Amino acid sequence: TKIAVNMVKRSKKPLLVIGENGGEAVKYLEDLNIDKIYTPKEMNLLDIIKRVTREDYDLVIFIGITYYYLNQALSHLKNFSNTITLTLDGKYIPNAHYSFPNMEYNEHIEAIKRFRMLLDNL
């Protein structure tokens, strides 16, 4: 969790991409003072990836996106952009630069709370 917090703190232009599967964890992140895109409500994942590669986001944080779609999108970003990627889901995603490990639901919610608390305290 501290690694993820340091990644956010060091970034100059982060983006938070919130999927429809975020559930309770999203409510702890919605009021962060960074750009947010809700997928698929505002923009689909493919368009978000195109936007990230076009614009100068240095960190993209993902939460609540279906595992196999996200893994493919992260593979594209890893190979065709300089953007750092961070996933805050309760499942490890190998194509992210940093990903939370596999966790049970309650453990994941506690990790998100801890992430938010550390962000607010630094």
Helices and strands as residue ranges (DSSP letters): H 2-10, E 14-18, G 23-28, E 35-38, H 45-54, E 59-63, H 67-80, E 84-87, E 98-99, H 105-121
